[in-house]
Amino acid sequence: MAEKQRYRPNVTVACVIEAAGKFLLVEEWINGEQRFNQPAGHLEAHESLVMACEREVLEETGLTLTPAALVRIDQFSASADLAFLRFTFCCSLTEPQPTQPQDSDISAAHWLTYDEITARHAQLRSPLVLDTIDAYLRGEKLPLDYLNSRFLTLAPAADAC
Protein backbone atom coordinates (compact mmCIF):
# COMPACT_ATOMS: atom_id res chain seq x y z
CA MET A 1 0.00 0.00 0.00
CA ALA A 2 1.35 3.42 -0.97
CA GLU A 3 2.29 5.75 1.85
CA LYS A 4 -0.02 8.73 2.19
CA GLN A 5 1.71 11.98 1.24
CA ARG A 6 2.09 14.37 4.16
CA TYR A 7 0.07 17.59 4.04
CA ARG A 8 2.47 20.56 3.77
CA PRO A 9 0.78 23.94 3.46
CA ASN A 10 2.90 26.95 2.52
CA VAL A 11 3.64 29.11 5.57
CA THR A 12 3.18 32.78 4.71
CA VAL A 13 3.06 36.13 6.46
CA ALA A 14 1.16 39.29 5.61
CA CYS A 15 0.80 42.72 7.16
CA VAL A 16 -2.21 45.03 7.41
CA ILE A 17 -0.62 48.49 7.40
CA GLU A 18 -2.97 51.36 8.24
CA ALA A 19 -2.33 55.11 8.29
CA ALA A 20 -4.95 57.85 8.67
CA GLY A 21 -7.77 55.61 7.46
CA LYS A 22 -5.88 54.20 4.48
CA PHE A 23 -4.38 50.76 3.99
CA LEU A 24 -1.20 49.90 2.12
CA LEU A 25 -1.67 47.34 -0.63
CA VAL A 26 0.84 46.17 -3.17
CA GLU A 27 0.04 45.74 -6.84
CA GLU A 28 1.37 42.71 -8.66
CA TRP A 29 0.71 41.03 -11.99
CA ILE A 30 -0.07 37.32 -11.79
CA ASN A 31 -0.59 35.41 -15.04
CA GLY A 32 -1.22 38.70 -16.82
CA GLU A 33 -3.85 39.87 -14.31
CA GLN A 34 -3.54 42.83 -11.94
CA ARG A 35 -3.86 41.77 -8.29
CA PHE A 36 -3.76 43.63 -4.98
CA ASN A 37 -2.51 42.17 -1.71
CA GLN A 38 -1.10 43.20 1.61
CA PRO A 39 2.69 43.03 1.70
CA ALA A 40 3.09 39.27 2.05
CA GLY A 41 5.30 36.32 1.31
CA HIS A 42 6.76 33.01 2.42
CA LEU A 43 8.53 32.21 5.65
CA GLU A 44 12.19 31.42 4.95
CA ALA A 45 14.53 29.04 6.79
CA HIS A 46 15.99 30.30 10.09
CA GLU A 47 13.54 33.21 10.18
CA SER A 48 10.92 33.94 12.84
CA LEU A 49 7.43 34.87 11.69
CA VAL A 50 7.99 38.48 12.82
CA MET A 51 11.32 38.61 10.94
CA ALA A 52 9.57 37.29 7.82
CA CYS A 53 6.91 39.99 8.11
CA GLU A 54 9.52 42.74 8.49
CA ARG A 55 11.47 41.40 5.48
CA GLU A 56 8.41 41.13 3.24
CA VAL A 57 7.22 44.64 4.14
CA LEU A 58 10.68 46.03 3.34
CA GLU A 59 11.00 44.10 0.06
CA GLU A 60 7.51 44.93 -1.19
CA THR A 61 7.13 48.53 0.05
CA GLY A 62 10.59 49.82 0.98
CA LEU A 63 9.32 50.58 4.51
CA THR A 64 11.18 49.44 7.62
CA LEU A 65 8.41 48.49 10.07
CA THR A 66 7.99 46.14 13.00
CA PRO A 67 4.53 44.64 13.40
CA ALA A 68 2.63 45.70 16.51
CA ALA A 69 0.38 42.66 16.84
CA LEU A 70 -0.86 39.45 15.25
CA VAL A 71 -4.29 39.89 13.67
CA ARG A 72 -5.05 36.30 12.78
CA ILE A 73 -3.83 32.92 11.60
CA ASP A 74 -5.71 31.56 8.57
CA GLN A 75 -5.76 28.23 6.79
CA PHE A 76 -6.53 28.86 3.14
CA SER A 77 -6.83 26.50 0.19
CA ALA A 78 -6.22 28.24 -3.13
CA SER A 79 -6.81 24.99 -5.06
CA ALA A 80 -6.98 21.24 -4.47
CA ASP A 81 -3.19 21.04 -4.18
CA LEU A 82 -2.16 24.53 -3.04
CA ALA A 83 -2.75 25.47 0.59
CA PHE A 84 -1.48 28.15 2.94
CA LEU A 85 -1.09 28.75 6.66
CA ARG A 86 -1.06 32.57 6.74
CA PHE A 87 -0.01 34.68 9.73
CA THR A 88 -1.36 38.22 9.35
CA PHE A 89 0.24 40.99 11.40
CA CYS A 90 -0.55 44.70 11.66
CA CYS A 91 1.15 48.08 11.91
CA SER A 92 -0.41 51.49 12.40
CA LEU A 93 1.27 54.70 11.23
CA THR A 94 0.22 58.29 11.86
CA GLU A 95 0.25 59.13 8.15
CA PRO A 96 0.89 57.33 4.84
CA GLN A 97 4.60 57.04 4.05
CA PRO A 98 6.20 57.13 0.60
CA THR A 99 6.91 53.66 -0.73
CA GLN A 100 9.57 52.19 -2.97
CA PRO A 101 9.06 48.49 -3.72
CA GLN A 102 12.33 46.57 -4.03
CA ASP A 103 10.80 43.28 -5.20
CA SER A 104 10.60 43.11 -9.01
CA ASP A 105 7.29 41.20 -8.75
CA ILE A 106 5.65 44.28 -7.18
CA SER A 107 4.75 46.96 -9.72
CA ALA A 108 3.54 49.54 -7.17
CA ALA A 109 2.31 50.12 -3.63
CA HIS A 110 -0.88 52.10 -3.00
CA TRP A 111 -2.45 53.74 0.06
CA LEU A 112 -6.18 53.02 -0.38
CA THR A 113 -9.31 53.69 1.63
CA TYR A 114 -11.52 50.80 2.67
CA ASP A 115 -14.04 51.79 -0.02
CA GLU A 116 -11.31 51.83 -2.68
CA ILE A 117 -10.26 48.33 -1.60
CA THR A 118 -13.80 46.95 -1.68
CA ALA A 119 -14.23 48.48 -5.16
CA ARG A 120 -11.27 46.30 -6.25
CA HIS A 121 -12.78 43.16 -4.70
CA ALA A 122 -12.42 41.15 -7.92
CA GLN A 123 -8.73 42.10 -8.13
CA LEU A 124 -7.75 41.10 -4.60
CA ARG A 125 -5.19 38.28 -4.49
CA SER A 126 -7.37 36.27 -2.11
CA PRO A 127 -10.44 36.72 0.11
CA LEU A 128 -8.02 37.01 3.05
CA VAL A 129 -7.03 40.54 2.01
CA LEU A 130 -10.38 42.13 2.86
CA ASP A 131 -11.20 39.62 5.58
CA THR A 132 -8.07 40.44 7.59
CA ILE A 133 -8.62 44.20 7.16
CA ASP A 134 -12.11 43.66 8.58
CA ALA A 135 -10.62 41.70 11.51
CA TYR A 136 -8.11 44.51 12.12
CA LEU A 137 -10.92 47.10 12.10
CA ARG A 138 -12.85 45.00 14.64
CA GLY A 139 -9.80 45.16 16.90
CA GLU A 140 -8.88 41.48 16.60
CA LYS A 141 -5.25 41.66 17.67
CA LEU A 142 -3.05 39.34 19.71
CA PRO A 143 0.27 40.25 21.35
CA LEU A 144 3.37 39.16 19.45
CA ASP A 145 4.56 37.16 22.45
CA TYR A 146 1.89 34.57 21.57
CA LEU A 147 4.43 33.49 18.95
CA ASN A 148 7.40 31.66 20.41
CA SER A 149 10.59 31.68 18.37
CA ARG A 150 12.98 30.91 21.25
CA PHE A 151 13.72 27.51 19.72
CA LEU A 152 14.16 28.77 16.16
CA THR A 153 17.80 27.68 15.96
CA LEU A 154 18.03 23.94 15.65
CA ALA A 155 20.00 22.15 18.34
CA PRO A 156 22.95 19.98 17.28
CA ALA A 157 21.75 16.47 16.33
CA ALA A 158 23.33 14.90 19.47
CA ASP A 159 21.35 17.27 21.71
CA ALA A 160 18.03 17.02 19.87
CA CYS A 161 15.08 15.49 21.68
Backbone as a chain_set.jsonl record, in Angstrom:
{"seq": "MAEKQRYRPNVTVACVIEAAGKFLLVEEWINGEQRFNQPAGHLEAHESLVMACEREVLEETGLTLTPAALVRIDQFSASADLAFLRFTFCCSLTEPQPTQPQDSDISAAHWLTYDEITARHAQLRSPLVLDTIDAYLRGEKLPLDYLNSRFLTLAPAADAC", "coords": {"N": [[0.844, -1.182, 0.0], [0.556, 2.195, -0.849], [2.314, 4.883, 0.681], [0.714, 7.488, 2.405], [0.842, 10.813, 1.275], [2.308, 13.462, 3.052], [0.628, 16.278, 4.351], [1.469, 19.519, 3.51], [1.191, 22.625, 3.963], [1.906, 25.886, 2.564], [3.746, 28.19, 4.44], [3.004, 31.418, 5.197], [3.353, 35.003, 5.579], [1.712, 38.113, 6.262], [0.9, 41.625, 6.211], [-1.247, 43.951, 7.592], [-1.277, 47.233, 7.029], [-1.943, 50.31, 8.287], [-2.76, 53.751, 7.961], [-3.94, 56.806, 8.904], [-6.607, 56.153, 8.156], [-6.232, 54.849, 5.746], [-5.095, 52.022, 3.85], [-2.236, 50.069, 3.141], [-1.609, 48.564, 0.16], [-0.117, 46.243, -2.07], [0.599, 46.129, -5.541], [0.529, 43.683, -7.967], [1.325, 41.635, -10.809], [-0.148, 38.768, -11.887], [-0.038, 35.995, -13.81], [-0.672, 37.641, -15.996], [-2.713, 39.196, -14.959], [-3.894, 41.932, -13.035], [-3.385, 42.225, -9.598], [-4.138, 42.82, -6.133], [-2.721, 42.984, -2.899], [-1.939, 42.584, 0.607], [1.326, 43.538, 1.811], [3.202, 40.652, 1.589], [4.394, 37.262, 1.939], [6.472, 34.288, 1.757], [7.576, 32.344, 4.558], [10.946, 32.028, 5.416], [13.793, 29.801, 5.783], [15.274, 29.583, 9.025], [14.168, 31.902, 10.059], [12.154, 33.947, 12.046], [8.576, 34.323, 12.419], [7.885, 37.016, 12.77], [10.23, 38.267, 11.867], [10.09, 37.471, 9.184], [7.815, 38.869, 8.368], [8.694, 41.547, 8.685], [10.767, 41.55, 6.763], [9.367, 40.993, 4.357], [7.65, 43.24, 4.212], [9.567, 45.275, 3.916], [10.816, 44.463, 1.467], [8.644, 44.585, -0.337], [7.532, 47.125, -0.075], [9.45, 48.975, 0.653], [9.485, 50.057, 3.147], [10.612, 50.208, 6.511], [9.436, 48.494, 9.021], [8.121, 47.316, 12.139], [5.952, 44.807, 13.108], [3.053, 45.399, 15.143], [1.215, 43.744, 16.313], [-0.407, 40.5, 16.152], [-2.845, 39.752, 13.888], [-4.38, 37.599, 12.912], [-4.474, 34.025, 12.309], [-4.708, 32.141, 9.472], [-6.023, 29.34, 7.709], [-5.895, 28.467, 4.39], [-7.1, 27.371, 1.337], [-6.062, 27.526, -1.862], [-6.381, 26.011, -4.094], [-7.01, 22.58, -5.071], [-4.549, 21.411, -4.592], [-2.919, 23.368, -3.474], [-2.172, 25.0, -0.668], [-2.285, 27.202, 2.199], [-0.891, 28.406, 5.258], [-1.439, 31.157, 6.867], [-0.067, 33.897, 8.502], [-1.179, 36.818, 9.722], [-0.162, 40.035, 10.376], [-0.086, 43.341, 11.949], [0.389, 46.889, 11.522], [0.351, 50.264, 12.555], [0.423, 53.521, 11.377], [1.0, 57.068, 11.721], [0.609, 58.659, 9.494], [0.299, 58.153, 5.905], [3.193, 56.797, 4.358], [5.837, 57.442, 1.985], [6.47, 55.043, -0.568], [8.66, 52.491, -1.864], [8.902, 49.946, -3.663], [11.027, 47.091, -3.61], [11.072, 44.567, -4.572], [10.963, 42.889, -7.601], [8.644, 41.704, -8.508], [6.601, 43.257, -7.628], [4.69, 45.841, -8.787], [3.808, 48.3, -7.889], [2.97, 50.211, -4.933], [0.16, 51.063, -3.012], [-1.678, 53.461, -1.148], [-4.788, 53.015, 0.06], [-8.261, 53.715, 0.602], [-10.76, 52.057, 2.624], [-13.121, 51.798, 1.134], [-12.097, 52.081, -1.474], [-10.631, 49.755, -1.622], [-12.61, 47.754, -1.359], [-13.94, 48.272, -3.73], [-12.197, 47.173, -5.511], [-12.552, 44.508, -5.252], [-12.733, 42.187, -6.922], [-10.169, 42.089, -7.857], [-8.517, 41.459, -5.794], [-5.934, 39.537, -4.301], [-6.568, 37.32, -2.736], [-9.417, 36.146, -0.787], [-8.645, 36.657, 1.773], [-7.428, 39.137, 2.0], [-9.304, 41.341, 2.257], [-10.786, 40.254, 4.332], [-8.981, 40.078, 6.505], [-8.406, 42.767, 6.886], [-10.91, 43.613, 7.742], [-10.997, 42.166, 10.167], [-8.903, 43.419, 11.538], [-9.998, 46.017, 11.748], [-12.082, 45.461, 13.465], [-10.698, 45.183, 15.751], [-9.351, 42.849, 16.338], [-6.712, 41.619, 17.633], [-3.704, 40.092, 18.644], [-1.119, 39.823, 21.132], [2.358, 39.931, 20.181], [3.95, 38.205, 21.617], [2.606, 35.832, 21.778], [3.589, 34.256, 19.877], [6.148, 32.008, 19.748], [9.506, 32.035, 19.279], [11.787, 31.169, 20.44], [13.07, 28.75, 20.151], [14.017, 28.646, 17.609], [16.527, 28.292, 16.362], [18.045, 25.372, 15.371], [18.93, 22.673, 17.464], [22.126, 21.005, 17.926], [22.44, 17.769, 16.396], [23.087, 15.682, 18.245], [22.116, 16.695, 20.606], [19.441, 16.943, 20.226], [15.99, 16.394, 20.954]], "CA": [[0.0, 0.0, 0.0], [1.352, 3.424, -0.967], [2.293, 5.752, 1.854], [-0.023, 8.728, 2.193], [1.713, 11.981, 1.241], [2.092, 14.371, 4.163], [0.071, 17.595, 4.039], [2.469, 20.563, 3.767], [0.776, 23.94, 3.463], [2.902, 26.953, 2.521], [3.641, 29.111, 5.568], [3.182, 32.776, 4.706], [3.06, 36.126, 6.463], [1.162, 39.295, 5.605], [0.799, 42.724, 7.164], [-2.211, 45.027, 7.407], [-0.617, 48.486, 7.402], [-2.966, 51.362, 8.241], [-2.327, 55.11, 8.29], [-4.946, 57.85, 8.671], [-7.771, 55.612, 7.462], [-5.876, 54.203, 4.484], [-4.377, 50.761, 3.987], [-1.197, 49.9, 2.121], [-1.674, 47.341, -0.627], [0.845, 46.168, -3.168], [0.041, 45.741, -6.84], [1.368, 42.707, -8.658], [0.709, 41.034, -11.988], [-0.073, 37.317, -11.788], [-0.589, 35.407, -15.037], [-1.22, 38.701, -16.822], [-3.847, 39.866, -14.313], [-3.543, 42.834, -11.943], [-3.86, 41.773, -8.29], [-3.762, 43.633, -4.982], [-2.51, 42.169, -1.709], [-1.095, 43.195, 1.615], [2.694, 43.031, 1.699], [3.094, 39.271, 2.052], [5.303, 36.317, 1.311], [6.759, 33.011, 2.415], [8.533, 32.205, 5.647], [12.194, 31.42, 4.954], [14.533, 29.036, 6.789], [15.992, 30.298, 10.09], [13.54, 33.209, 10.175], [10.924, 33.938, 12.839], [7.434, 34.872, 11.688], [7.994, 38.476, 12.815], [11.315, 38.614, 10.945], [9.572, 37.288, 7.822], [6.911, 39.989, 8.108], [9.525, 42.742, 8.494], [11.473, 41.404, 5.48], [8.414, 41.128, 3.244], [7.223, 44.642, 4.141], [10.683, 46.025, 3.343], [10.996, 44.097, 0.058], [7.505, 44.926, -1.187], [7.127, 48.533, 0.05], [10.588, 49.819, 0.979], [9.32, 50.577, 4.507], [11.177, 49.438, 7.615], [8.413, 48.491, 10.069], [7.989, 46.144, 13.003], [4.531, 44.639, 13.399], [2.633, 45.698, 16.512], [0.381, 42.656, 16.838], [-0.864, 39.449, 15.245], [-4.291, 39.893, 13.666], [-5.046, 36.301, 12.781], [-3.831, 32.915, 11.603], [-5.71, 31.564, 8.574], [-5.762, 28.231, 6.792], [-6.529, 28.86, 3.135], [-6.831, 26.504, 0.19], [-6.218, 28.243, -3.127], [-6.806, 24.992, -5.057], [-6.979, 21.242, -4.475], [-3.194, 21.037, -4.182], [-2.163, 24.532, -3.037], [-2.747, 25.474, 0.591], [-1.478, 28.151, 2.943], [-1.085, 28.748, 6.658], [-1.057, 32.565, 6.743], [-0.01, 34.678, 9.728], [-1.358, 38.223, 9.353], [0.244, 40.987, 11.4], [-0.552, 44.698, 11.664], [1.146, 48.082, 11.908], [-0.41, 51.49, 12.404], [1.268, 54.695, 11.232], [0.217, 58.291, 11.858], [0.251, 59.128, 8.15], [0.891, 57.332, 4.844], [4.603, 57.042, 4.05], [6.204, 57.131, 0.597], [6.908, 53.657, -0.732], [9.571, 52.194, -2.966], [9.057, 48.486, -3.719], [12.327, 46.566, -4.03], [10.798, 43.277, -5.197], [10.597, 43.105, -9.008], [7.292, 41.201, -8.75], [5.654, 44.281, -7.182], [4.748, 46.963, -9.724], [3.54, 49.544, -7.168], [2.309, 50.116, -3.632], [-0.878, 52.096, -2.995], [-2.447, 53.737, 0.062], [-6.179, 53.015, -0.384], [-9.306, 53.692, 1.627], [-11.522, 50.801, 2.67], [-14.038, 51.786, -0.019], [-11.31, 51.829, -2.684], [-10.26, 48.332, -1.599], [-13.796, 46.949, -1.679], [-14.232, 48.484, -5.155], [-11.273, 46.303, -6.255], [-12.777, 43.163, -4.703], [-12.42, 41.15, -7.916], [-8.732, 42.1, -8.132], [-7.755, 41.1, -4.599], [-5.195, 38.277, -4.492], [-7.37, 36.269, -2.106], [-10.437, 36.717, 0.109], [-8.025, 37.008, 3.05], [-7.027, 40.545, 2.009], [-10.38, 42.133, 2.861], [-11.202, 39.616, 5.576], [-8.071, 40.442, 7.588], [-8.619, 44.196, 7.158], [-12.112, 43.656, 8.584], [-10.619, 41.699, 11.506], [-8.114, 44.514, 12.115], [-10.921, 47.103, 12.097], [-12.85, 45.004, 14.638], [-9.8, 45.16, 16.902], [-8.88, 41.484, 16.596], [-5.25, 41.66, 17.666], [-3.051, 39.338, 19.713], [0.267, 40.249, 21.353], [3.37, 39.164, 19.446], [4.561, 37.162, 22.45], [1.89, 34.572, 21.57], [4.428, 33.492, 18.954], [7.4, 31.656, 20.415], [10.594, 31.677, 18.369], [12.982, 30.908, 21.255], [13.715, 27.51, 19.723], [14.156, 28.771, 16.16], [17.798, 27.684, 15.958], [18.026, 23.94, 15.654], [19.996, 22.152, 18.339], [22.947, 19.975, 17.276], [21.747, 16.473, 16.334], [23.329, 14.897, 19.466], [21.352, 17.272, 21.707], [18.029, 17.022, 19.869], [15.085, 15.491, 21.676]], "C": [[0.886, 1.242, 0.0], [1.197, 4.277, 0.293], [1.588, 7.055, 1.508], [0.942, 9.909, 2.263], [1.32, 12.955, 2.351], [1.598, 15.729, 3.663], [1.082, 18.663, 4.435], [1.998, 21.901, 3.188], [1.952, 24.906, 3.45], [2.685, 27.861, 3.729], [3.967, 30.509, 5.046], [2.868, 33.786, 5.803], [2.484, 37.255, 5.625], [1.047, 40.384, 6.661], [-0.26, 43.73, 6.726], [-1.522, 46.285, 7.925], [-1.62, 49.612, 7.189], [-2.347, 52.692, 8.639], [-3.436, 56.083, 7.918], [-6.127, 57.351, 7.835], [-7.507, 54.999, 6.107], [-5.04, 52.961, 4.777], [-3.399, 50.614, 2.836], [-1.339, 48.539, 1.451], [-0.621, 47.408, -1.724], [0.128, 45.654, -4.408], [1.031, 44.799, -7.508], [0.588, 42.142, -9.833], [0.949, 39.535, -11.923], [-0.786, 36.731, -13.0], [-1.291, 36.464, -15.896], [-2.386, 39.458, -16.223], [-3.36, 40.713, -13.143], [-4.193, 42.339, -10.658], [-3.364, 42.723, -7.21], [-3.716, 42.737, -3.744], [-1.87, 43.036, -0.634], [0.341, 42.794, 1.308], [2.719, 41.634, 2.335], [4.116, 38.401, 1.345], [5.56, 35.115, 2.202], [7.763, 33.15, 3.546], [9.769, 31.502, 5.099], [12.885, 30.701, 6.113], [15.249, 29.967, 7.757], [15.448, 31.699, 10.326], [12.307, 33.066, 11.063], [9.798, 34.519, 11.983], [7.489, 36.401, 11.661], [9.097, 38.951, 11.869], [10.85, 38.508, 9.496], [8.652, 38.442, 7.443], [7.71, 41.266, 7.847], [10.227, 42.707, 7.137], [10.529, 41.622, 4.308], [7.917, 42.566, 3.099], [8.323, 45.483, 3.501], [10.827, 45.737, 1.851], [9.878, 44.649, -0.83], [7.084, 46.39, -1.123], [8.303, 49.487, 0.243], [10.521, 50.398, 2.381], [9.942, 49.634, 5.535], [10.213, 49.554, 8.789], [8.5, 47.209, 10.885], [6.508, 45.988, 13.316], [4.233, 44.869, 14.873], [1.887, 44.534, 17.149], [0.101, 41.635, 15.736], [-2.372, 39.6, 15.106], [-4.957, 38.529, 13.673], [-4.145, 35.287, 12.112], [-4.93, 32.246, 10.778], [-5.176, 30.332, 7.873], [-6.56, 28.532, 5.54], [-6.124, 27.891, 2.044], [-7.116, 27.282, -1.079], [-6.696, 27.302, -4.234], [-6.706, 23.646, -4.349], [-5.594, 20.855, -3.974], [-2.311, 22.215, -3.784], [-2.841, 25.138, -1.813], [-1.75, 26.349, 1.346], [-1.869, 28.174, 4.413], [-0.534, 30.165, 6.761], [-1.16, 33.27, 8.085], [-0.089, 36.152, 9.328], [-1.082, 39.108, 10.564], [-0.349, 42.352, 11.072], [0.429, 45.738, 12.183], [0.22, 49.276, 11.701], [0.565, 52.658, 12.375], [0.397, 55.942, 11.368], [-0.223, 58.849, 10.512], [0.893, 58.221, 7.106], [2.326, 57.767, 4.528], [4.858, 56.763, 2.568], [6.757, 55.702, 0.519], [7.855, 53.536, -1.921], [9.798, 50.677, -2.99], [10.424, 48.088, -4.259], [12.194, 45.245, -4.77], [10.316, 43.516, -6.632], [9.206, 42.573, -9.351], [6.214, 42.221, -8.369], [5.784, 45.487, -8.109], [4.503, 48.3, -9.036], [2.965, 49.218, -5.796], [1.361, 51.301, -3.529], [-1.491, 52.222, -1.606], [-3.896, 53.918, -0.378], [-7.131, 53.054, 0.803], [-10.007, 52.331, 1.594], [-12.451, 50.705, 1.465], [-13.295, 51.521, -1.326], [-10.878, 50.358, -2.763], [-11.463, 47.47, -1.954], [-14.199, 47.104, -3.14], [-13.35, 47.605, -6.038], [-11.439, 44.831, -5.833], [-12.373, 42.05, -5.672], [-10.928, 41.063, -8.22], [-7.88, 41.747, -6.906], [-7.148, 39.721, -4.776], [-5.94, 37.098, -3.897], [-8.435, 36.922, -1.242], [-9.849, 37.139, 1.454], [-7.652, 38.481, 3.129], [-8.083, 41.382, 2.727], [-10.788, 41.56, 4.219], [-10.286, 39.995, 6.74], [-8.109, 41.947, 7.88], [-9.845, 44.357, 8.046], [-11.794, 43.217, 10.017], [-9.823, 42.773, 12.235], [-9.038, 45.643, 12.581], [-11.809, 46.744, 13.283], [-11.985, 44.944, 15.892], [-9.288, 43.781, 17.265], [-7.362, 41.447, 16.492], [-4.749, 40.871, 18.866], [-1.632, 39.855, 19.897], [1.244, 39.343, 20.611], [3.984, 38.062, 20.295], [3.751, 35.868, 22.459], [2.684, 33.66, 20.636], [5.775, 33.242, 19.62], [8.431, 31.266, 19.366], [11.895, 31.427, 19.134], [13.759, 29.697, 20.77], [13.913, 27.472, 18.206], [15.435, 28.102, 15.652], [17.778, 26.218, 16.357], [19.203, 23.547, 16.523], [20.846, 21.169, 17.543], [22.253, 18.613, 17.385], [21.911, 15.669, 17.621], [22.482, 15.402, 20.627], [19.85, 17.307, 21.428], [17.219, 16.0, 20.628], [14.222, 14.713, 20.718]], "O": [[1.851, 1.326, 0.76], [0.119, 4.377, 0.88], [1.831, 7.649, 0.458], [1.755, 10.004, 3.182], [0.139, 13.232, 2.556], [2.098, 16.255, 2.669], [1.51, 18.704, 5.589], [2.358, 22.263, 2.068], [2.888, 24.76, 4.236], [1.554, 28.258, 4.007], [5.054, 30.755, 4.523], [2.219, 33.476, 6.802], [2.737, 37.341, 4.424], [1.091, 40.105, 7.859], [-0.185, 44.291, 5.633], [-1.22, 46.392, 9.113], [-2.088, 49.846, 6.075], [-1.511, 52.754, 9.541], [-3.826, 56.174, 6.754], [-6.588, 58.038, 6.924], [-8.445, 54.66, 5.386], [-4.371, 52.866, 5.806], [-3.694, 50.986, 1.701], [-1.206, 47.498, 2.095], [-0.285, 48.479, -2.23], [-0.811, 44.862, -4.332], [2.224, 45.091, -7.598], [-0.642, 42.166, -9.853], [2.092, 39.078, -11.906], [-1.983, 36.942, -13.194], [-2.363, 36.217, -16.449], [-2.997, 40.283, -16.902], [-2.52, 40.275, -12.356], [-5.393, 42.066, -10.622], [-2.313, 43.349, -7.348], [-4.554, 41.853, -3.566], [-1.324, 44.099, -0.93], [0.561, 41.804, 0.611], [2.305, 41.462, 3.481], [4.634, 38.759, 0.288], [4.945, 34.953, 3.256], [8.679, 33.971, 3.49], [9.656, 30.496, 4.4], [12.594, 30.964, 7.28], [15.768, 31.01, 7.36], [16.187, 32.588, 10.747], [11.499, 32.161, 10.856], [10.05, 35.133, 10.946], [7.174, 37.013, 10.64], [8.914, 39.932, 11.149], [11.181, 39.362, 8.673], [8.708, 38.937, 6.317], [7.43, 41.986, 6.889], [10.277, 43.72, 6.439], [10.854, 42.353, 3.372], [7.776, 43.059, 1.98], [8.042, 46.315, 2.638], [10.947, 46.666, 1.053], [10.132, 45.121, -1.937], [6.364, 46.863, -2.003], [8.162, 50.689, 0.017], [11.408, 51.156, 2.775], [9.81, 48.414, 5.435], [10.172, 50.579, 9.47], [8.9, 46.158, 10.383], [5.87, 46.946, 13.75], [5.055, 44.572, 15.74], [1.918, 44.354, 18.366], [0.344, 41.882, 14.555], [-3.094, 39.578, 16.103], [-5.966, 38.32, 14.348], [-3.179, 35.639, 11.436], [-5.957, 31.834, 11.318], [-4.008, 30.287, 7.486], [-7.755, 28.819, 5.609], [-4.939, 27.622, 1.851], [-8.258, 27.656, -1.35], [-7.335, 27.735, -5.193], [-6.36, 23.581, -3.169], [-5.47, 20.063, -3.04], [-1.088, 22.086, -3.756], [-3.929, 25.708, -1.901], [-0.538, 26.247, 1.155], [-3.034, 27.984, 4.763], [0.68, 30.367, 6.746], [-2.208, 33.247, 8.73], [0.815, 36.674, 8.677], [-1.685, 38.95, 11.625], [-1.026, 42.516, 10.057], [1.181, 45.51, 13.131], [-0.594, 49.289, 10.778], [1.43, 52.775, 13.243], [-0.814, 55.878, 11.153], [-1.296, 59.442, 10.399], [1.914, 57.589, 7.378], [2.623, 58.959, 4.445], [4.171, 55.939, 1.965], [7.426, 55.231, 1.439], [7.851, 54.353, -2.842], [10.766, 50.182, -2.412], [10.917, 48.663, -5.229], [13.095, 44.847, -5.508], [9.364, 44.266, -6.848], [8.642, 42.949, -10.379], [5.052, 42.067, -8.743], [6.855, 46.086, -8.208], [4.941, 49.335, -9.538], [2.531, 48.096, -5.538], [1.713, 52.416, -3.912], [-1.79, 51.218, -0.96], [-4.209, 54.86, -1.105], [-6.847, 52.5, 1.865], [-9.854, 51.561, 0.645], [-12.556, 49.647, 0.845], [-13.806, 50.814, -2.195], [-10.776, 49.794, -3.852], [-11.348, 46.552, -2.766], [-14.742, 46.172, -3.732], [-13.705, 47.32, -7.182], [-10.541, 44.017, -6.049], [-11.736, 41.078, -5.268], [-10.47, 40.068, -8.781], [-6.652, 41.742, -6.987], [-7.782, 38.831, -5.343], [-5.952, 36.008, -4.468], [-8.37, 38.125, -0.988], [-10.479, 37.894, 2.195], [-7.568, 39.028, 4.228], [-7.774, 42.06, 3.706], [-11.099, 42.309, 5.145], [-10.768, 40.212, 7.852], [-7.867, 42.355, 9.015], [-9.829, 45.143, 8.993], [-12.27, 43.83, 10.973], [-10.046, 43.012, 13.422], [-8.875, 46.164, 13.684], [-12.24, 47.626, 14.025], [-12.493, 44.679, 16.981], [-8.836, 43.566, 18.389], [-6.801, 41.268, 15.411], [-5.298, 40.97, 19.963], [-1.001, 40.281, 18.93], [0.995, 38.151, 20.434], [4.49, 37.079, 19.753], [4.167, 34.896, 23.088], [2.475, 32.447, 20.609], [6.46, 34.187, 20.01], [8.252, 30.283, 18.647], [12.978, 31.467, 18.55], [14.974, 29.622, 20.956], [13.969, 26.4, 17.603], [15.418, 27.423, 14.625], [17.532, 25.868, 17.511], [20.322, 24.025, 16.34], [20.358, 20.56, 16.591], [21.557, 18.346, 18.365], [20.955, 15.027, 18.055], [22.158, 14.637, 21.536], [19.069, 17.665, 22.309], [17.682, 14.894, 20.911], [13.399, 13.904, 21.146]]}, "num_chains": 1, "name": "protein.A"}
